[in-house]
Amino acid sequence: MYPIDAEAEKKEILKRYRGLLRVYKAKTPKDKKQVRRAFDVAVNAHRDMRRKSGEPYIYHPISVATIAAGEIGLGATSVVCALLHDVVEDTEYTLEDIRGLFGEKVVSIIDGLTKIKGIFDQRTTSIQAENFKRLLITLSDDVRVILIKLADRLHNMRTLDAMTPEKQLKIASETIYLYAPLAHRLGLHAIKSELQDLALKYIEPEVYVSISNKLKESEKGRSRFISKFIYPIKKNLAAQGINYTISARAKSIYSIWEKMKMKEVSFDEIFDIFAIRIIIDAPLETEKSDCWKVYSVITDYYRPNRDRLRDWISIPKANGYEALHTTVMSPTGQWVEIQIRSKRMDEIAEKGYAAHWKYKDSMKFNSRLDNWLDRIREMIESPDTDALSFIDDVKGYFFLDEITVFTPSGELRTLPANSSVLDFAYAIHSEVGMTCVGAKVDKRLVPINHILKNGEQIEIITSKNQAPKDEWLNYVVTTRAKVNIKIGLKKEKKKYFKQGKEKLEKLFLRNEIEFTHENIRKFITINNISTLIDLYYTVAHDRIGQKEVKFFAASGMKPGWLNFMIHPMRKTHTDKTSHKDPGPGIVNGDPKTEESAARNIHQLGYEISTCCNPIPGDEIIGLDLSPNKPIQIHRTKCIKALELMASFGNRVVKIDWKNQESISFLAGIKISGLDKLGMINDISKIISNELNLNIKSFHLEAKNGLTEGEVMLYVRDTDTLNHLLSDLHKIDGIKKVARVD
């Protein structure tokens, strides 16, 4: 029980409020009065409420307001809204009360922030997806809604320790999958990095603690290196009269972990774990040339890597980011990244969209962020309103690298990396995309699926006889193209609606099935078809016919029964591992959840997901995505599982391993090293003879004196796997052995 000391809590509340005022410096007495009134209303409204940790609830809105003001740079209206963001949802105050006290603009933002309860259909497959879509819909009204929501999410992540492990995992998955990319796209670099780090803390706690400790251990050595490295640069900049500040900061834990995974190396093998930042105080008219002057000073002392020069001053990123990045070689043989910015650029880099508005009139490229917001609005307002499709389309759009290409008239266009000719065509206009048959890229004829590169000039070729096709969705990466292709396909498929309906009605009558809405719905479910339009289109093109209708009639027209019956067949597939007990089992949790999960596991079974191949000893979760399908078992840190939890957090089943000594599970290991005679024999001897494990596949390839390979085998648990990795690492010539993720 949390000890309550009313007087001490009152003092703490006032202390936190004064901390807010120190961060938020009111421009006028009227603004300060508004903030104080909002604080008084929030304190009164939340006076009897407490957080999961037991502390007064009012701490949360004060913290959110402090983040909004200090870390994002928002003004009086946003601070007021942050203080009041939970008042309408959680207390007796209404929007009318807020309107009377604070006016229309505050009400508009509060309404956007208020979580909607009870409006979603009970059949909604993903409440998270609906909520996230609603969050982005507020872009049409006021982007401050999203900025305050990000401040809210950041404080919730900072205080996530009070939640249950399942809640922590669900919220961390949403954060890393949806909110961190959104912060990135809005230019909130510091908030994006902290959200990622905090999410990693709960998704992979051992990794988080390990990298944190190693960063602390190496801090003194880094400081000494940096002091020596920047000394000649500082001396020269001072001699030239350039007003500057130099700082160095370690990269985020999450970005270090991503690099370790991508390069398949240990922490000690990552050399660029920090970056040096030089911020110059220069007027707008000369800041670009002054940044290049600093670059010139740096390269007088250190040799640059020409392939690592990034000029985001001439062409800023789509989120408004401007800077000059270079990587240079130090005297000790270590590559060092240096970022060069003006004060204005630095504020935009740290505070993103809020700073973008501050410099709106003076920024040459400010419209690029506005164009991105317009594209999001366009996507939201499209006829394709299914929330899960929306999330699927938008999820990768926030974090993609970018390329810059040109129209025939020389107009600059920014697209995500790996964009195709078709993406470019839809970026010009939806009609251009719909009728695109190819393009001339730098005067060379290419097909619609040709991947574009930086600096290319594209001329689209169209034909009035062209129409969108299903395979087009595989050719594009931009949301605008995907949405418009789906719209075009829907229009095309509607042409076959009547023909397909008449054809299916005859098939139903021939098999003595009533042509009712209920039977059609069951038929759609059994055949895994999304919509009625898709059904009639498929029937019209003879992809579904007499065989499927006859099978439907024989099944008693019960989709649940049919799905149940075909599961055992699916479970025998060589790439899926399915079991009856012993295996994953329910652990303590909500009784209703346990009862539901137990029913599904015992009646329908479960599938060990092939994307991550969990084995006993791994932390796992279950996803009950359909009432008629087996529960999917994933490792908690599986990327696919994180995606699913971000959209289906309400379908997570809490499970753990039971005794499984007699069962083996599929796992993979990667091996690399020097090409040595007899290596295959040494490896197979340890696997088969010493550890008595069964091999499913063994592929080892030697090239230019190096060996790389992958072995898929069956193990009992993580202890067995770790023992195997340790033994293989001792073989002469093997330099690296790791589990396949």
C-alpha positions in Angstrom: 0.0 0.0 0.0 1.3 3.4 -1.0 1.8 5.6 2.1 -0.2 8.8 1.9 1.2 12.0 3.3 -1.3 14.7 2.1 0.9 17.6 3.1 4.1 16.2 1.5 2.1 15.4 -1.7 0.8 19.0 -1.8 4.3 20.4 -1.6 5.5 18.0 -4.3 2.6 19.0 -6.6 3.6 22.7 -6.2 7.2 21.9 -6.7 6.5 20.1 -10.0 4.2 23.0 -11.1 7.1 25.5 -10.4 9.3 23.2 -12.5 6.8 23.5 -15.3 6.9 27.3 -15.1 10.7 27.3 -15.2 10.6 25.4 -18.5 7.6 27.2 -19.9 8.3 30.9 -19.9 5.0 32.7 -20.4 5.1 35.5 -23.0 2.3 37.5 -21.5 0.5 37.7 -18.1 -2.6 36.4 -19.8 -0.8 33.2 -20.8 0.5 32.7 -17.3 -3.0 33.2 -15.9 -4.4 30.6 -18.3 -1.8 28.0 -17.4 -2.5 28.6 -13.7 -6.2 28.2 -14.2 -5.7 24.9 -16.1 -3.4 23.7 -13.3 -6.1 24.5 -10.7 -8.8 22.7 -12.7 -6.6 19.6 -13.2 -5.6 19.4 -9.5 -9.3 19.7 -8.5 -10.5 17.2 -11.1 -7.9 14.6 -10.3 -7.8 15.2 -6.5 -8.9 11.7 -5.6 -7.2 9.8 -8.4 -4.0 7.8 -8.2 -1.7 6.1 -10.8 -0.8 2.4 -10.8 2.3 3.3 -8.9 0.1 4.8 -6.1 1.3 8.4 -6.6 -1.2 11.2 -7.2 -2.6 11.2 -10.7 -1.9 15.0 -11.1 1.8 14.2 -11.4 1.1 12.8 -14.9 -0.5 15.9 -16.5 2.1 18.2 -15.0 4.8 16.0 -16.4 3.2 15.9 -19.9 2.9 19.7 -19.9 6.5 20.0 -18.9 7.6 17.7 -21.8 5.3 19.6 -24.2 6.9 22.9 -23.2 10.5 22.0 -22.5 11.3 19.1 -24.8 9.0 19.9 -27.7 8.8 23.7 -27.3 5.0 24.2 -27.5 3.3 27.3 -26.3 0.5 28.4 -23.8 -2.4 26.7 -25.6 -0.6 23.3 -25.7 0.5 23.6 -22.1 -3.1 24.2 -21.0 -4.3 21.3 -23.1 -1.6 19.0 -21.7 -2.6 19.8 -18.1 -6.2 19.1 -19.0 -5.8 16.2 -21.4 -7.4 13.5 -19.2 -9.9 15.7 -17.4 -12.9 15.2 -19.8 -12.2 11.5 -20.1 -11.6 10.6 -16.5 -13.6 13.1 -14.4 -16.9 14.8 -14.3 -15.8 17.8 -16.3 -17.4 18.1 -19.8 -16.2 19.7 -23.0 -18.8 22.5 -22.4 -17.2 23.2 -19.0 -13.8 23.4 -20.7 -15.2 25.7 -23.5 -16.6 28.1 -20.9 -13.3 28.3 -19.0 -10.7 28.2 -21.9 -12.4 28.8 -25.2 -12.9 27.0 -28.5 -9.3 26.2 -29.5 -8.5 24.4 -26.3 -11.8 22.4 -26.5 -10.9 21.4 -30.1 -7.5 20.0 -29.0 -8.9 18.4 -25.8 -11.6 16.7 -27.9 -8.9 15.3 -30.2 -6.9 14.0 -27.2 -9.8 12.5 -25.4 -9.9 8.7 -25.9 -13.1 7.5 -27.4 -14.9 4.9 -25.3 -17.6 2.6 -26.5 -17.8 3.9 -30.1 -16.1 1.0 -31.7 -18.1 -1.9 -33.0 -17.6 -5.0 -30.8 -16.4 -6.9 -33.9 -13.5 -4.4 -34.4 -10.5 -6.6 -34.8 -8.0 -4.1 -33.4 -8.9 -1.3 -31.0 -5.2 -0.1 -31.1 -5.4 0.3 -34.9 -8.6 2.3 -34.6 -7.2 4.5 -31.9 -4.0 5.1 -33.9 -6.0 6.0 -37.0 -8.1 8.4 -35.0 -4.9 9.9 -33.6 -3.7 10.6 -37.2 -7.1 11.9 -38.2 -6.4 14.9 -35.9 -3.7 16.0 -38.4 -6.6 17.4 -40.3 -7.5 19.6 -37.4 -4.4 20.5 -35.3 -1.0 18.8 -35.3 -0.6 19.9 -31.7 -2.9 17.0 -30.7 -0.3 14.5 -31.9 2.6 16.4 -30.3 0.8 16.4 -26.9 0.0 12.7 -27.4 3.6 12.0 -28.0 4.5 13.9 -24.8 1.8 11.7 -23.0 3.3 8.5 -24.4 6.8 9.5 -23.4 5.8 10.1 -19.8 3.9 6.8 -19.7 7.0 5.0 -21.0 9.1 6.7 -18.3 6.8 5.4 -15.7 6.0 2.0 -17.2 7.6 0.0 -14.3 4.3 0.1 -12.4 2.5 -1.9 -15.1 2.2 -5.7 -15.4 4.7 -7.4 -17.7 2.0 -8.1 -20.3 1.0 -4.4 -20.3 4.6 -3.3 -20.5 5.1 -5.5 -23.6 2.0 -4.4 -25.3 2.7 -0.7 -24.7 6.4 -1.0 -25.6 5.4 -2.8 -28.9 3.0 0.0 -29.8 5.6 2.6 -28.9 8.4 1.1 -31.0 6.2 0.2 -33.9 4.0 3.3 -34.2 4.8 6.2 -31.9 8.6 6.3 -32.3 8.4 6.4 -36.1 5.7 9.1 -35.8 8.1 11.2 -33.6 10.8 10.7 -36.1 8.7 11.9 -39.0 7.7 15.0 -37.0 11.4 15.7 -36.5 11.4 15.0 -32.7 14.8 13.2 -32.7 15.4 13.3 -29.0 11.9 12.0 -28.2 12.1 9.3 -30.9 15.4 8.0 -29.5 14.2 8.0 -25.9 10.9 6.2 -26.9 13.0 3.5 -28.7 15.4 3.1 -25.7 12.5 2.8 -23.2 10.7 0.3 -25.5 13.9 -1.8 -25.8 14.1 -1.8 -21.9 10.9 -3.8 -21.7 11.1 -5.8 -25.0 14.7 -7.0 -24.5 15.7 -6.0 -20.9 19.0 -8.0 -20.9 20.2 -6.3 -24.1 19.2 -2.9 -22.7 21.0 -3.4 -19.4 24.1 -4.9 -21.1 24.6 -2.0 -23.5 23.8 0.6 -20.8 26.5 -0.9 -18.6 29.0 -1.0 -21.4 28.4 2.6 -22.3 29.0 3.6 -18.7 32.2 1.6 -18.5 33.6 3.1 -21.7 32.6 6.7 -20.8 35.9 7.8 -19.4 37.9 6.4 -22.4 35.5 8.1 -24.8 35.9 11.5 -23.0 39.7 11.3 -23.2 39.6 10.4 -26.9 37.1 13.2 -27.8 39.1 15.9 -25.9 42.2 15.1 -27.9 40.2 14.8 -31.2 38.4 18.2 -31.0 41.4 20.2 -29.6 42.9 21.3 -33.1 39.4 21.9 -34.4 38.5 24.2 -31.5 41.7 26.1 -31.8 41.2 26.7 -35.6 37.6 27.8 -35.2 38.4 30.2 -32.5 41.3 31.7 -34.6 38.8 32.3 -37.5 36.3 34.0 -35.1 33.5 31.5 -35.6 31.1 31.4 -32.6 30.5 27.7 -31.9 29.7 25.1 -29.3 31.0 21.5 -29.5 29.4 18.5 -27.8 29.7 14.8 -28.1 27.0 12.3 -27.2 26.7 8.5 -27.3 24.2 7.1 -29.8 21.0 5.8 -28.4 21.0 2.2 -26.9 18.4 1.2 -29.5 20.5 2.5 -32.5 23.6 0.7 -31.1 21.6 -2.5 -30.8 20.2 -2.2 -34.3 23.7 -1.7 -35.7 25.0 -4.7 -33.7 22.2 -6.9 -35.2 22.6 -5.5 -38.7 26.4 -6.0 -38.8 26.3 -9.1 -36.6 29.0 -7.8 -34.3 29.4 -7.3 -30.6 29.4 -4.0 -28.7 33.2 -3.9 -28.7 33.2 -4.1 -32.5 31.0 -1.0 -32.9 33.3 2.0 -33.4 30.9 4.8 -34.1 29.0 4.7 -30.8 29.2 8.5 -30.5 28.9 11.5 -32.7 30.5 15.0 -32.3 28.2 17.9 -32.9 29.4 21.4 -33.9 26.7 24.1 -33.6 27.5 27.5 -35.0 25.9 30.8 -34.2 25.4 32.2 -37.7 22.8 34.5 -39.3 20.3 32.9 -41.7 22.0 34.5 -44.8 25.4 32.9 -44.1 24.7 29.8 -42.2 25.0 27.5 -45.2 28.4 28.8 -46.2 29.6 29.0 -42.5 28.7 25.2 -42.1 30.9 24.4 -45.1 33.6 26.6 -43.7 33.6 24.4 -40.5 33.7 21.3 -42.7 36.8 22.8 -44.4 38.5 23.3 -41.0 37.8 19.7 -40.0 39.2 18.2 -43.2 42.4 20.3 -42.8 43.2 17.9 -39.8 41.3 14.7 -40.6 40.8 12.7 -43.8 37.0 12.4 -44.7 35.3 9.4 -46.0 33.8 10.7 -49.3 31.1 8.0 -49.3 29.8 9.2 -45.9 29.3 12.9 -46.6 25.6 13.8 -46.2 24.5 17.3 -47.3 21.1 17.9 -45.8 21.6 21.7 -45.9 21.1 22.0 -49.7 18.2 19.4 -49.6 16.7 19.0 -46.1 15.0 15.7 -45.1 11.2 15.6 -45.4 10.8 16.1 -41.7 12.7 19.4 -41.9 16.0 18.2 -40.7 19.0 20.2 -41.9 22.7 19.5 -41.2 26.0 18.6 -42.7 27.3 15.1 -41.7 30.8 13.8 -42.4 32.8 10.9 -41.2 36.6 11.3 -40.7 39.5 9.1 -39.8 41.1 9.8 -36.4 44.9 9.4 -35.8 44.1 6.2 -33.9 42.4 4.6 -36.9 38.9 5.1 -35.7 36.1 6.6 -37.8 34.4 9.6 -36.2 31.0 11.0 -37.2 30.7 14.8 -37.1 27.4 16.8 -37.4 27.6 20.5 -38.4 24.5 22.7 -37.8 23.5 26.3 -37.1 21.5 27.1 -33.9 18.3 27.3 -36.0 19.0 23.9 -37.6 19.7 22.4 -34.1 16.5 23.7 -32.7 14.6 22.2 -35.6 16.5 18.9 -35.2 15.6 18.6 -31.5 12.1 20.1 -31.4 10.9 19.2 -34.9 7.5 20.4 -36.0 7.1 23.0 -33.2 10.4 24.7 -34.2 9.4 24.3 -37.9 6.5 26.7 -37.2 8.7 29.1 -35.4 10.9 29.5 -38.5 8.1 28.9 -41.0 8.5 32.2 -42.9 12.3 32.0 -43.2 12.7 28.4 -44.1 13.1 27.8 -47.8 12.0 24.1 -47.6 9.4 24.3 -44.9 6.7 23.2 -47.3 8.2 19.7 -47.5 6.9 18.8 -44.0 3.6 20.3 -44.8 3.4 18.2 -48.0 4.0 15.1 -45.9 1.2 16.0 -43.6 -1.0 16.6 -46.6 -0.2 13.1 -47.9 -1.2 11.6 -44.6 -4.5 13.6 -44.6 -5.1 12.3 -48.1 -4.5 8.8 -47.0 -6.8 9.1 -44.0 -9.6 10.6 -46.1 -9.5 7.8 -48.7 -12.5 5.4 -49.1 -10.3 2.6 -47.8 -11.3 3.1 -44.1 -10.3 -0.2 -42.7 -8.0 0.6 -39.7 -5.8 -2.5 -40.0 -5.2 -1.8 -43.7 -4.4 1.8 -42.8 -1.9 0.8 -40.2 -0.3 -1.8 -42.5 0.1 0.9 -45.2 1.3 3.7 -42.9 3.6 1.7 -40.5 6.8 1.7 -42.7 6.1 5.2 -44.1 7.4 7.0 -41.1 10.9 5.6 -40.9 11.9 5.0 -44.6 15.1 6.5 -45.9 14.6 8.9 -48.8 15.8 9.6 -52.3 15.5 12.8 -54.3 14.5 12.7 -58.0 13.5 15.2 -60.6 10.6 15.7 -63.0 11.2 16.5 -66.7 10.9 20.2 -65.9 13.6 19.9 -63.1 11.1 20.0 -60.2 12.5 18.3 -57.1 10.6 15.4 -55.6 11.4 13.4 -52.4 10.3 9.7 -52.2 11.0 6.9 -49.8 14.0 4.7 -50.7 13.1 1.7 -53.0 10.3 3.7 -54.6 9.5 2.6 -58.1 8.4 4.3 -61.3 4.8 3.6 -60.3 5.4 5.4 -56.9 6.7 8.4 -58.7 3.7 8.4 -61.1 1.2 8.4 -58.3 3.2 11.1 -56.5 2.6 13.3 -59.6 -1.2 12.6 -59.8 -3.5 9.6 -59.1 -4.6 9.6 -62.8 -1.0 9.5 -64.0 -0.4 6.5 -61.7 -3.6 4.7 -62.9 -2.6 5.0 -66.6 1.2 4.5 -66.2 2.7 1.9 -68.6 6.4 2.8 -68.1 8.9 5.7 -67.9 12.0 7.2 -69.3 14.6 7.4 -66.6 17.5 9.6 -67.7 16.2 9.1 -71.3 16.3 5.3 -70.8 13.1 3.3 -71.2 12.2 1.3 -68.0 9.1 -0.7 -66.8 6.7 0.5 -64.1 8.4 -1.6 -61.4 11.9 -0.1 -62.0 13.5 1.0 -58.7 14.5 4.7 -58.7 17.9 6.1 -57.5 19.0 9.4 -56.2 19.3 12.2 -58.7 17.5 10.5 -61.6 15.1 12.4 -63.9 11.9 10.6 -64.7 9.4 11.1 -67.5 6.2 9.0 -67.1 4.6 7.3 -70.1 0.8 6.8 -69.9 -1.9 5.0 -71.9 -5.7 5.5 -71.6 -6.1 1.7 -72.0 -4.0 1.0 -68.8 -5.8 0.0 -65.6 -4.5 -1.0 -62.1 -3.7 -4.7 -61.5 -3.3 -6.7 -58.3 0.4 -7.2 -58.8 0.9 -3.4 -58.7 0.7 -3.5 -54.9 4.0 -5.5 -55.0 5.7 -2.7 -57.0 5.1 0.2 -54.7 6.2 1.4 -51.2 4.4 4.7 -50.8 1.1 4.9 -49.0 -0.3 7.2 -51.6 0.3 4.7 -54.4 -1.0 1.8 -52.4 -4.2 3.6 -51.4 -4.9 4.7 -55.0 -4.2 1.3 -56.5 -6.7 -0.2 -54.0 -9.3 2.4 -55.0 -8.6 1.6 -58.7 -8.8 -2.1 -58.1 -12.1 -1.7 -56.3 -13.5 0.2 -59.2 -12.3 -2.4 -61.6 -13.7 -5.3 -59.5 -17.1 -3.6 -59.1 -17.6 -4.0 -62.9 -17.9 -7.8 -62.2 -20.2 -7.5 -59.2 -23.4 -8.4 -61.0 -21.9 -11.1 -63.1 -20.2 -12.8 -60.1 -23.4 -12.6 -58.0 -25.6 -14.2 -60.6 -23.0 -17.0 -61.1 -22.7 -17.7 -57.4 -26.5 -17.7 -56.9 -26.8 -20.4 -59.6 -24.0 -22.5 -57.9 -25.8 -22.2 -54.5 -29.1 -23.2 -55.9 -27.5 -26.2 -57.8 -26.1 -27.4 -54.5 -29.4 -26.7 -52.6 -27.9 -23.9 -50.5 -30.1 -20.9 -49.7 -28.6 -17.7 -51.2 -28.9 -15.7 -47.9 -26.7 -13.0 -46.4 -25.7 -15.4 -43.6 -24.7 -18.2 -45.9 -22.7 -15.8 -48.1 -20.9 -14.4 -45.0 -20.0 -18.0 -44.0 -18.8 -18.7 -47.5 -16.6 -15.6 -47.5 -15.1 -16.6 -44.1 -14.3 -20.2 -45.2 -12.6 -19.1 -48.4 -10.6 -16.4 -46.7 -11.9 -13.6 -48.8 -12.0 -10.0 -47.6 -15.1 -8.4 -49.1 -18.2 -9.1 -51.1 -16.7 -7.3 -54.1 -13.7 -9.6 -53.9 -15.9 -12.6 -53.7 -18.0 -11.8 -56.8 -14.9 -10.8 -58.7 -13.2 -14.1 -57.9 -16.3 -16.1 -58.9 -16.7 -14.1 -62.1 -13.1 -15.1 -63.0 -13.7 -18.8 -62.1 -11.2 -18.8 -59.3 -14.0 -20.1 -57.1 -16.6 -22.4 -58.5 -18.5 -25.7 -58.1 -15.8 -27.5 -56.1 -15.7 -24.8 -53.4 -19.5 -24.5 -53.2 -19.9 -28.3 -53.0 -17.4 -28.5 -50.2 -19.2 -25.7 -48.4 -22.5 -27.6 -48.7 -20.8 -30.8 -47.4 -19.3 -29.0 -44.4 -22.8 -28.1 -43.1 -22.0 -24.5 -43.9 -20.3 -23.9 -40.6 -17.0 -22.0 -41.0 -15.9 -22.7 -37.5 -16.3 -26.4 -37.9 -14.5 -26.4 -41.2 -11.6 -24.3 -40.0 -11.2 -26.6 -37.0 -11.1 -29.7 -39.2 -8.4 -28.4 -41.5 -6.1 -27.3 -38.7 -4.6 -30.8 -38.1 -3.6 -30.9 -41.7 -1.9 -27.5 -41.5 0.0 -28.6 -38.4 1.7 -31.4 -40.2 3.4 -29.0 -42.6 7.2 -29.3 -42.4 7.8 -25.7 -41.6 5.3 -25.4 -38.7 5.6 -27.1 -35.3 2.3 -27.8 -33.6 1.7 -29.7 -30.4 -0.6 -30.9 -27.8 0.4 -30.7 -24.2 3.1 -30.7 -22.9 4.1 -27.4 -24.5 3.1 -23.7 -23.9 0.6 -23.4 -21.1 -1.4 -20.7 -19.4 0.3 -18.9 -16.5 -1.4 -16.9 -13.8 -3.4 -14.0 -15.1 -7.0 -12.8 -15.7 -9.3 -15.8 -15.2 -11.4 -15.0 -18.2 -8.4 -14.6 -20.4 -7.0 -17.9 -19.0 -10.3 -19.7 -19.6 -10.5 -18.4 -23.2 -6.9 -19.1 -24.0 -7.0 -22.6 -22.4 -10.1 -23.4 -24.5 -8.5 -22.3 -27.7 -5.2 -24.1 -27.0 -6.9 -27.3 -26.1 -9.6 -27.2 -28.7 -7.8 -25.7 -31.6 -4.1 -26.2 -30.7 -1.3 -23.7 -31.3 1.3 -23.0 -33.9 5.0 -22.3 -33.2 5.6 -19.4 -35.5 8.3 -19.9 -38.2 9.3 -16.2 -38.2 11.2 -16.6 -34.9 11.0 -20.3 -34.1 10.6 -20.0 -30.3 12.0 -22.8 -28.1 11.6 -23.6 -24.4 13.6 -21.1 -22.4 12.6 -18.2 -24.7 10.2 -15.5 -23.4 7.0 -16.1 -25.4 3.6 -14.7 -26.0 0.5 -16.1 -27.6 -1.7 -14.2 -30.1 -5.3 -15.3 -30.4 -6.0 -13.6 -33.7 -9.0 -15.6 -34.7 -11.6 -17.6 -32.8 -11.3 -20.4 -35.4 -7.5 -20.6 -35.8 -4.7 -21.9 -33.6 -3.0 -19.5 -31.2 0.3 -18.2 -32.6 3.3 -18.6 -30.4 6.1 -16.0 -30.9 9.2 -14.9 -29.1 8.5 -11.7 -27.2 11.2 -9.9 -29.1 10.1 -11.2 -32.6 9.7 -8.2 -35.0 6.5 -9.8 -36.4 5.1 -10.3 -32.9 5.8 -6.6 -32.1 3.9 -5.6 -35.2 1.0 -7.8 -34.3 0.9 -6.6 -30.7 0.9 -3.0 -31.8 -2.2 -3.7 -33.8 -3.8 -6.5 -31.7 -2.7 -5.8 -28.2 -6.2 -6.8 -27.0 -5.6 -10.4 -28.4 -2.4 -11.2 -26.4 -2.6 -14.4 -24.4 -0.3 -14.8 -21.4 1.5 -18.2 -21.7 4.6 -20.0 -20.6 6.3 -23.3 -21.2 5.3 -26.5 -19.5 7.6 -29.6 -19.2 8.6 -30.6 -22.7 11.5 -33.0 -22.3 10.2 -35.3 -25.1 9.6 -32.6 -27.7 12.2 -31.0 -30.0 11.8 -27.5 -31.6 13.2 -26.1 -34.8 16.1 -23.6 -34.4 18.7 -22.2 -36.7 22.3 -21.3 -36.3 24.6 -19.2 -38.5 28.3 -20.1 -38.8 31.2 -18.1 -40.2 34.9 -18.4 -40.2 38.0 -19.5 -42.1 37.8 -22.4 -44.6 39.4 -25.4 -42.9 39.7 -29.0 -44.0 37.3 -31.2 -42.1 35.1 -28.4 -40.7 31.9 -30.0 -41.8 32.8 -33.2 -40.1 33.7 -31.3 -36.9 30.4 -29.5 -36.8 28.2 -32.5 -37.5 30.1 -34.6 -34.9 29.2 -32.1 -32.2 25.6 -31.8 -33.3 24.8 -35.4 -33.9 27.3 -37.5 -31.9 28.0 -35.4 -28.8 24.7 -33.6 -28.3 22.5 -36.1 -30.1 20.5 -33.5 -32.0 18.6 -34.0 -35.3 19.6 -31.8 -38.3 16.9 -30.6 -40.7 19.1 -28.8 -43.2 22.8 -28.1 -43.4 24.3 -25.6 -45.9 27.9 -24.6 -45.7 29.7 -22.6 -48.5 33.4 -21.9 -48.9 34.6 -18.9 -50.9 37.9 -17.1 -51.1 39.2 -18.8 -48.0 36.1 -18.0 -45.9 33.2 -20.2 -44.9 29.6 -19.2 -44.2 26.7 -21.5 -43.5 23.4 -22.1 -41.8 22.2 -25.2 -40.0 18.5 -25.8 -39.1 18.2 -28.4 -36.4 15.9 -29.6 -33.6 16.7 -28.7 -30.0 14.9 -29.2 -26.6 15.4 -25.7 -25.1 17.6 -22.6 -25.0 20.1 -24.4 -22.6 20.8 -27.0 -25.3 21.1 -24.4 -28.0 23.5 -22.3 -25.9 25.6 -25.4 -25.1 25.8 -26.1 -28.8 26.8 -22.6 -29.7 29.6 -22.7 -27.1 30.9 -26.0 -28.3 30.9 -25.0 -32.0 32.8 -21.8 -31.2 35.7 -23.9 -30.0 36.2 -25.5 -33.4 39.4 -24.4 -35.1 38.6 -21.8 -37.8 35.1 -20.8 -36.6 35.1 -17.1 -35.8 31.4 -16.5 -35.2 28.4 -18.7 -34.2 24.9 -17.2 -33.6 21.3 -18.1 -33.4 19.2 -17.2 -36.4 16.7 -14.5 -35.5 
